Amino acid sequence: MSVQSPGEGKLNMTATSEQLKFPIGKFVKPDGLTEAQRATLIEELAKVPAKLKKATAGLNDEQLDTPYRPDGWTPTTMSLSSDH
């Protein structure tokens, strides 16, 4: 399995399952958010479905049903999840 590591611009042929699972690192919950930060995050999340639709435009069914890692989500799964 090959993956592109963030910022490297090349394929990493030796990625561990942990690296595949969390390519940008594990989520770290902030101690707290201001109302402005919370509002910004909500606005960003609201844009996800449109960004996903744009990113997957032109992909065929096989590509849409290909997971990004073993046991990973597919673009189709992501699309269905982001619409809720």
C-alpha positions in Angstrom: 0.0 0.0 0.0 1.4 3.4 -0.9 0.3 6.7 0.6 1.4 10.3 0.2 2.7 11.8 3.4 1.6 15.3 4.1 4.1 17.9 2.9 6.5 15.3 1.4 5.1 15.3 -2.2 6.3 11.7 -2.7 4.9 8.2 -2.0 5.7 6.5 1.3 5.9 2.8 0.6 6.6 1.9 4.2 3.8 3.6 6.1 2.6 1.8 9.2 -1.0 1.1 9.9 -0.9 3.9 12.5 0.4 6.3 9.9 -2.3 5.2 7.4 -5.0 5.6 10.1 -3.9 9.0 11.2 -2.0 10.6 8.3 -2.0 14.1 9.9 -1.8 12.8 13.5 -4.3 11.9 16.1 -6.9 14.5 17.2 -5.9 16.6 20.2 -8.8 18.1 22.0 -8.2 21.7 22.8 -8.7 22.8 26.4 -11.4 25.1 25.4 -12.8 27.3 22.6 -13.9 30.8 22.4 -17.3 31.5 20.8 -15.5 32.9 17.8 -13.3 29.8 17.4 -16.4 27.6 17.8 -18.3 29.6 15.1 -15.3 29.4 12.7 -15.1 25.6 13.2 -18.9 25.2 12.5 -18.5 27.3 9.4 -15.6 25.2 8.2 -17.6 22.0 8.8 -20.5 23.3 6.9 -18.3 23.6 3.8 -17.1 20.0 3.9 -19.9 18.4 1.7 -19.3 21.0 -1.1 -15.5 20.5 -0.9 -15.9 16.7 -1.0 -18.2 16.9 -4.0 -15.7 19.1 -5.8 -12.8 16.9 -4.9 -14.6 13.8 -6.2 -16.1 15.3 -9.3 -15.0 13.2 -12.3 -14.1 10.1 -10.4 -15.6 6.9 -11.7 -17.5 4.3 -9.6 -14.5 2.2 -9.0 -12.5 5.2 -7.8 -15.3 6.3 -5.5 -15.5 2.8 -4.0 -11.7 2.5 -3.3 -10.7 3.0 0.3 -7.6 5.2 1.0 -6.2 2.4 3.3 -7.1 -1.1 4.2 -10.4 -1.1 6.1 -10.6 2.7 5.4 -13.5 4.8 4.2 -14.1 5.4 0.6 -15.0 8.7 -1.0 -18.6 7.3 -1.3 -18.7 6.6 2.4 -17.3 10.0 3.2 -19.9 11.7 1.0 -22.7 9.9 2.7 -21.4 10.7 6.1 -20.9 14.4 5.4 -24.5 14.9 4.2 -25.8 14.1 7.7 
